[in-house]
Amino acid sequence: MSEAAAPSDESVLHTDVVIIGAGPVGLFAAFEAGVIGLSCHIVDALEQVGGQCIELYPDKPIFDIPAVPVCTAHQLIDRLMEQCKPFAPPIHLGHRVMRVERVADTPRWRVTTDRGLVFDTAAVLLSAGNGAFVPQRVGLPEAQALEGRSVHYAVRKRAMFEGQRVVVAGGGDSALDWALALRGHARHITLVHRRNAFRSADATVQEMKRAVAAGQMELVVGTIARLNAPDGVLQSIDVKTLSADATLPADHLIALYGLVADLGPIAEWGLDVRVGRVNVDTSYYETSVPGIFAVGDIATYPNKQKLILSGFHEASLALRKAYSYAFPDKKRVHVHSSYDTGLSERILGTSTTEPAHS
């Protein structure tokens, strides 16, 4: 862990806590920070809030959030954003944290992103899920030049595929969900998967099979061998199958092979990393480096349960220790939220304040 010179640039953002990760645990942590009187900024490498919930299973039901019998990942993130509103935590999307350095001769940290944001903070809370997510890309030399035009690793704008011939590749939830969702929008949908077994909910698999039987989409069991794009425009895709090779007319390929977790720069911060996870002390979910905490899926400890509700608990305790770094001369007195008049006025009186995005 290196040291940085004391920040003097007026562009440096001063805060009590930098939360790395805008998934459900990071968003709840921002709310909890506000509840106990800490300022915070949220930073995420992805271009939208929600983390792996939104990237991997946005429309799948979640059943184990306390007092919420069932909700989709989208609904959960929407509710967490609503909960954060009274505190309006700034959220910086599309920023990957590259360096976390101790500010020389101080107990504070300097946090720097790949796009030039610099924070001066008392504590750092890692809630980065499985690390920074990057899509598993099509391993063909011609694919890279087509990315963003004909080759896609996520669906951002459904209108882009209106009236188009679309091949969706993959066998998980995202692939089947989008193949089904694009029916009636695309001119033709083909789902390509390397085997006739799927990593998706059984109900989704059965719906896909009914759609194939009804002629609403096509299923091809095989592997993509080549993208045919004369003059840089995708026209067709060669697929190797067990029986014979096939050529599928295509204007777009949506490759949903899943996301690859990558700790990236986190691995270089001098933390105790074990098999891709950050080891923490369960007293306050603090890492081996005082002032840096890890919560949610990125944290590991004996009997760790990878549940969203576990991450909520971890974040709550971590922030109470972070308070002592932000205000070392101030003793925090616990008050139940039901009896906290100031908190009640803040939450009930500012419900229209939005978290700020950048």
Backbone torsions as a table, in degrees:
resi	resn	phi	psi	omega
1	MET	NA	116.2	-176.7
2	SER	-86.1	171.7	177.0
3	GLU	-112.7	145.2	177.6
4	ALA	-112.7	151.4	175.5
5	ALA	-63.8	152.8	179.4
6	ALA	-58.5	128.7	-176.5
7	PRO	-67.7	133.0	178.4
8	SER	-125.0	-15.9	-178.6
9	ASP	-63.4	132.9	180.0
10	GLU	-64.7	-18.4	-179.0
11	SER	-79.0	-9.7	178.8
12	VAL	-66.4	133.8	-179.6
13	LEU	-93.0	122.1	-178.2
14	HIS	-97.7	132.5	-178.1
15	THR	-155.9	166.6	177.8
16	ASP	-80.8	-38.7	-176.6
17	VAL	-140.2	137.0	167.1
18	VAL	-104.2	121.3	178.5
19	ILE	-100.0	120.2	-178.6
20	ILE	-99.8	105.5	-178.2
21	GLY	122.5	122.2	-178.3
22	ALA	-109.8	33.7	172.3
23	GLY	-80.4	-171.0	-177.2
24	PRO	-58.7	-39.2	-179.5
25	VAL	-69.5	-40.5	177.7
26	GLY	-63.6	-40.9	179.3
27	LEU	-66.7	-41.7	177.5
28	PHE	-65.4	-36.1	178.2
29	ALA	-61.9	-37.7	178.4
30	ALA	-63.5	-40.3	176.4
31	PHE	-63.5	-47.6	-179.5
32	GLU	-62.1	-37.5	177.3
33	ALA	-59.1	-45.6	178.2
34	GLY	-62.0	-39.4	-178.6
35	VAL	-60.5	-41.2	-175.9
36	ILE	-94.3	3.9	173.2
37	GLY	92.9	25.5	177.2
38	LEU	-106.1	138.6	170.2
39	SER	-83.7	152.9	-179.7
40	CYS	-153.2	158.1	168.4
41	HIS	-124.7	143.7	176.3
42	ILE	-108.5	136.2	178.6
43	VAL	-126.7	135.0	177.6
44	ASP	-144.3	139.9	-179.9
45	ALA	-71.9	-23.4	179.7
46	LEU	-77.4	163.9	-176.8
47	GLU	-90.9	1.6	177.2
48	GLN	-145.6	156.7	177.8
49	VAL	-74.5	159.5	175.2
50	GLY	121.1	-19.0	177.8
51	GLY	57.3	-145.4	-175.7
52	GLN	-68.2	-23.4	175.0
53	CYS	-54.6	-50.0	-176.5
54	ILE	-78.9	-35.0	-177.8
55	GLU	-73.6	-33.8	-171.8
56	LEU	-105.1	-37.6	-175.3
57	TYR	-147.0	59.4	-173.0
58	PRO	-60.4	-32.1	-175.0
59	ASP	-109.2	9.8	179.0
60	LYS	-83.5	145.3	-179.9
61	PRO	-74.0	143.2	173.9
62	ILE	-115.9	130.6	-172.0
63	PHE	-112.6	-6.4	-170.1
64	ASP	-115.8	31.9	171.2
65	ILE	-92.0	124.0	-176.6
66	PRO	-53.7	134.6	177.0
67	ALA	68.9	4.5	175.6
68	VAL	-120.5	99.3	-174.8
69	PRO	-55.4	-39.9	177.9
70	VAL	-160.7	141.7	172.4
71	CYS	-157.3	157.2	173.9
72	THR	-83.1	166.5	176.8
73	ALA	-60.1	-40.8	176.8
74	HIS	-57.7	-46.2	-178.8
75	GLN	-64.8	-39.3	179.1
76	LEU	-62.3	-45.8	-179.6
77	ILE	-65.2	-40.7	177.7
78	ASP	-59.6	-42.2	-178.8
79	ARG	-69.2	-37.2	177.6
80	LEU	-67.9	-38.3	175.9
81	MET	-63.4	-40.5	177.1
82	GLU	-62.1	-40.2	-179.8
83	GLN	-65.4	-32.4	-179.2
84	CYS	-76.0	-21.0	-170.0
85	LYS	-49.6	-44.0	-176.9
86	PRO	-58.6	-24.7	-177.1
87	PHE	-102.2	-10.5	175.0
88	ALA	44.3	54.8	-179.6
89	PRO	-67.4	130.4	175.6
90	PRO	-62.9	133.9	-179.2
91	ILE	-119.5	121.1	-177.2
92	HIS	-107.8	103.1	-177.1
93	LEU	-95.3	152.8	-178.8
94	GLY	73.5	20.2	177.4
95	HIS	-116.7	126.0	175.4
96	ARG	-104.6	125.9	179.0
97	VAL	-71.4	123.2	-177.3
98	MET	-101.5	-40.4	-175.6
99	ARG	-132.4	139.3	170.2
100	VAL	-128.8	112.7	-173.7
101	GLU	-128.7	142.2	175.1
102	ARG	-70.2	130.5	176.2
103	VAL	-72.6	126.8	-174.1
104	ALA	-53.7	134.0	175.3
105	ASP	62.6	23.1	176.1
106	THR	-140.2	164.4	174.6
107	PRO	-87.6	7.3	-173.0
108	ARG	-95.9	171.3	-175.7
109	TRP	-120.3	147.1	171.7
110	ARG	-111.3	121.4	-176.3
111	VAL	-115.1	127.5	-175.5
112	THR	-125.4	135.2	178.4
113	THR	-101.0	168.2	-178.8
114	ASP	-69.5	-13.2	179.5
115	ARG	-109.2	17.0	169.0
116	GLY	93.7	2.3	174.6
117	LEU	-72.3	139.4	178.6
118	VAL	-130.0	129.8	-179.8
119	PHE	-117.7	143.3	167.4
120	ASP	-110.7	117.0	-169.5
121	THR	-140.1	154.2	177.7
122	ALA	-81.2	-28.8	-176.4
123	ALA	-150.5	157.5	178.3
124	VAL	-124.8	130.2	179.1
125	LEU	-115.9	111.3	177.4
126	LEU	-84.3	115.7	174.0
127	SER	-131.2	46.9	-168.8
128	ALA	-89.9	24.3	177.5
129	GLY	58.5	-121.2	177.1
130	ASN	-94.8	19.5	-175.7
131	GLY	104.4	-167.7	176.4
132	ALA	-74.0	132.0	-179.0
133	PHE	-92.8	134.5	171.1
134	VAL	-129.1	141.8	-179.1
135	PRO	-69.3	145.7	173.2
136	GLN	-75.3	115.5	-168.8
137	ARG	-88.7	163.0	176.2
138	VAL	-69.9	122.7	-174.9
139	GLY	-86.1	50.9	178.6
140	LEU	-123.8	139.4	-174.9
141	PRO	-61.1	-28.4	-177.4
142	GLU	-83.2	-7.8	-173.7
143	ALA	-71.7	-39.2	-172.3
144	GLN	-60.5	-40.6	-178.0
145	ALA	-66.9	-19.3	-177.6
146	LEU	-96.7	-6.6	-176.6
147	GLU	-61.4	134.7	179.6
148	GLY	88.5	-17.1	178.2
149	ARG	-111.8	-54.6	-179.5
150	SER	-120.4	-20.8	179.6
151	VAL	-112.9	125.1	-174.2
152	HIS	-130.3	147.2	178.0
153	TYR	-115.1	8.7	174.6
154	ALA	-164.3	159.4	175.3
155	VAL	-105.8	109.6	179.2
156	ARG	-97.6	-40.5	-178.8
157	LYS	-130.5	107.7	-178.3
158	ARG	-60.3	-30.4	-177.0
159	ALA	-61.9	-23.9	179.4
160	MET	-60.0	-26.2	-173.9
161	PHE	-103.2	6.7	179.9
162	GLU	-61.3	123.6	177.1
163	GLY	70.9	13.1	-177.2
164	GLN	-102.5	161.4	173.1
165	ARG	-91.4	115.0	-170.5
166	VAL	-119.6	130.1	171.0
167	VAL	-107.3	124.5	175.9
168	VAL	-106.3	125.3	-177.7
169	ALA	-111.5	131.1	178.1
170	GLY	138.5	165.1	-177.5
171	GLY	-130.7	15.2	179.8
172	GLY	-99.4	-170.2	-177.7
173	ASP	-57.5	-47.8	-175.5
174	SER	-62.1	-43.6	-177.9
175	ALA	-62.6	-48.7	-178.5
176	LEU	-68.4	-40.7	179.9
177	ASP	-59.5	-45.4	-177.0
178	TRP	-75.0	-34.5	175.6
179	ALA	-59.8	-41.8	178.7
180	LEU	-71.3	-40.0	-176.5
181	ALA	-67.6	-28.0	-177.0
182	LEU	-85.3	-4.2	173.8
183	ARG	-60.0	139.0	179.6
184	GLY	84.2	-10.9	176.8
185	HIS	-109.3	-53.0	177.0
186	ALA	-76.2	153.5	176.6
187	ARG	-67.9	-38.8	179.0
188	HIS	-150.7	136.6	179.5
189	ILE	-118.3	128.9	172.5
190	THR	-124.5	127.3	174.6
191	LEU	-98.4	125.1	179.3
192	VAL	-115.3	125.6	176.4
193	HIS	-141.6	146.8	-171.5
194	ARG	-70.3	-17.7	177.6
195	ARG	-146.6	163.6	-176.4
196	ASN	-89.6	45.3	174.8
197	ALA	-144.4	145.2	-168.4
198	PHE	-130.3	147.7	178.1
199	ARG	-95.6	54.4	-176.1
200	SER	-135.6	165.3	177.9
201	ALA	-59.7	142.3	-175.7
202	ASP	-58.7	-37.7	-179.7
203	ALA	-63.3	-36.8	178.8
204	THR	-69.2	-41.4	178.0
205	VAL	-60.6	-43.6	-179.3
206	GLN	-66.1	-37.3	177.5
207	GLU	-65.0	-40.6	177.7
208	MET	-61.7	-43.4	-179.0
209	LYS	-65.7	-36.2	176.6
210	ARG	-66.7	-38.0	178.9
211	ALA	-65.8	-37.8	177.1
212	VAL	-65.3	-45.6	-179.6
213	ALA	-62.6	-31.1	-179.3
214	ALA	-85.5	-0.3	179.5
215	GLY	77.7	16.3	-179.3
216	GLN	-82.6	-19.1	178.5
217	MET	-159.0	171.2	-178.9
218	GLU	-121.3	145.9	175.4
219	LEU	-117.8	127.3	176.3
220	VAL	-123.5	122.6	178.2
221	VAL	-92.4	111.0	-178.1
222	GLY	173.4	-172.1	-179.2
223	THR	-122.8	143.7	-179.7
224	ILE	-73.7	125.4	-175.8
225	ALA	-106.4	-29.6	-176.4
226	ARG	-160.7	144.6	172.6
227	LEU	-107.1	120.0	-178.3
228	ASN	-95.1	108.8	-174.5
229	ALA	-138.0	70.3	175.9
230	PRO	-61.9	137.4	-178.9
231	ASP	61.7	24.5	175.4
232	GLY	75.9	14.6	179.7
233	VAL	-118.9	120.3	-178.8
234	LEU	-64.7	129.5	178.6
235	GLN	-119.7	-34.1	-179.2
236	SER	-158.8	166.0	-178.6
237	ILE	-130.9	126.7	175.7
238	ASP	-85.9	131.9	-178.9
239	VAL	-125.3	131.8	175.0
240	LYS	-91.5	124.6	176.7
241	THR	-116.7	172.5	-179.8
242	LEU	-66.1	-32.6	-175.5
243	SER	-93.0	-41.8	-177.3
244	ALA	-164.3	163.6	175.6
245	ASP	-81.4	149.8	-179.7
246	ALA	-133.6	151.4	174.4
247	THR	-118.2	121.4	-176.4
248	LEU	-104.8	121.0	172.7
249	PRO	-59.6	134.5	-175.8
250	ALA	-156.1	138.8	170.7
251	ASP	-99.7	-27.3	-178.5
252	HIS	-141.5	145.1	170.0
253	LEU	-118.4	123.5	174.0
254	ILE	-107.5	104.3	-176.8
255	ALA	-94.8	110.0	-177.6
256	LEU	-118.2	68.5	-179.5
257	TYR	-85.8	-1.2	-178.3
258	GLY	104.8	173.8	-179.5
259	LEU	-105.2	143.1	177.5
260	VAL	-100.8	125.0	179.5
261	ALA	-78.5	136.4	-178.4
262	ASP	-142.4	114.4	178.5
263	LEU	-63.0	-27.6	177.2
264	GLY	55.7	-134.7	-176.0
265	PRO	-60.2	-23.6	-179.7
266	ILE	-54.8	-34.9	-178.5
267	ALA	-65.3	-15.6	-176.9
268	GLU	-102.0	9.5	-173.8
269	TRP	-91.9	6.0	177.3
270	GLY	79.9	17.7	178.5
271	LEU	-84.6	162.9	175.9
272	ASP	-81.0	95.7	-177.3
273	VAL	-101.8	128.4	-179.0
274	ARG	-127.9	114.5	179.1
275	VAL	49.7	50.5	175.3
276	GLY	76.8	9.3	178.1
277	ARG	-126.6	156.0	-177.6
278	VAL	-97.0	120.8	-179.0
279	ASN	-74.6	137.1	-178.6
280	VAL	-132.9	159.7	171.1
281	ASP	-88.9	126.2	-173.5
282	THR	-75.2	-1.1	174.3
283	SER	-62.7	-45.9	-179.8
284	TYR	-140.8	12.8	178.9
285	TYR	57.8	39.4	176.7
286	GLU	-91.1	143.1	179.3
287	THR	-78.5	-173.2	177.5
288	SER	-69.5	-10.8	177.9
289	VAL	-108.6	112.9	-178.5
290	PRO	-56.0	134.7	179.9
291	GLY	96.4	-9.8	175.5
292	ILE	-115.8	125.0	-176.1
293	PHE	-116.5	154.7	176.6
294	ALA	-134.8	129.8	-177.6
295	VAL	-137.9	161.4	-179.1
296	GLY	78.5	-158.0	-172.1
297	ASP	-63.5	-23.4	-177.7
298	ILE	-75.0	-17.7	-178.1
299	ALA	-89.7	144.6	174.7
300	THR	-132.6	146.7	177.9
301	TYR	-167.3	165.8	-179.2
302	PRO	-56.4	135.0	179.1
303	ASN	64.1	28.7	177.9
304	LYS	-61.3	132.3	176.2
305	GLN	-112.9	120.5	-178.4
306	LYS	-82.3	77.5	179.3
307	LEU	-128.4	147.1	178.1
308	ILE	-59.6	-41.8	-178.1
309	LEU	-64.6	-31.6	175.6
310	SER	-64.5	-41.6	178.3
311	GLY	-62.3	-37.4	176.7
312	PHE	-59.8	-46.5	179.7
313	HIS	-62.0	-45.5	-178.6
314	GLU	-61.0	-43.7	-179.0
315	ALA	-63.4	-40.2	-179.1
316	SER	-60.2	-45.8	-179.8
317	LEU	-70.7	-40.9	-179.4
318	ALA	-58.8	-42.1	-176.9
319	LEU	-68.5	-28.9	177.8
320	ARG	-69.9	-30.7	173.1
321	LYS	-77.2	-36.8	177.7
322	ALA	-59.0	-32.7	178.4
323	TYR	-56.8	-38.1	-178.3
324	SER	-69.3	-25.0	175.6
325	TYR	-79.5	-36.6	180.0
326	ALA	-72.4	-36.3	-177.4
327	PHE	-131.6	72.9	-174.2
328	PRO	-63.7	-22.4	-178.0
329	ASP	-100.9	10.6	-174.7
330	LYS	-123.5	128.7	178.0
331	LYS	-92.9	124.7	180.0
332	ARG	-85.3	130.9	178.2
333	VAL	-101.0	125.6	-178.6
334	HIS	-72.3	132.5	175.3
335	VAL	-132.2	128.5	175.6
336	HIS	-61.4	140.7	-175.3
337	SER	-58.7	-31.8	-179.3
338	SER	-62.8	-25.9	-176.7
339	TYR	-106.4	4.2	-177.6
340	ASP	-90.3	96.3	-176.0
341	THR	-61.0	-43.5	-179.7
342	GLY	-62.0	-41.1	179.0
343	LEU	-65.9	-42.2	179.7
344	SER	-60.2	-43.7	179.5
345	GLU	-65.4	-38.4	-179.2
346	ARG	-65.1	-46.3	-175.2
347	ILE	-74.7	-44.1	-176.3
348	LEU	-81.1	-17.4	-175.7
349	GLY	-101.8	-6.6	-176.6
350	THR	-132.4	39.6	-172.3
351	SER	-67.9	-10.6	-178.1
352	THR	-98.2	-1.8	179.8
353	THR	-72.4	130.7	-178.0
354	GLU	-100.8	142.8	167.6
355	PRO	-57.9	141.8	-177.4
356	ALA	-89.7	128.8	178.5
357	HIS	-102.6	148.2	170.4
358	SER	-143.3	NA	NA
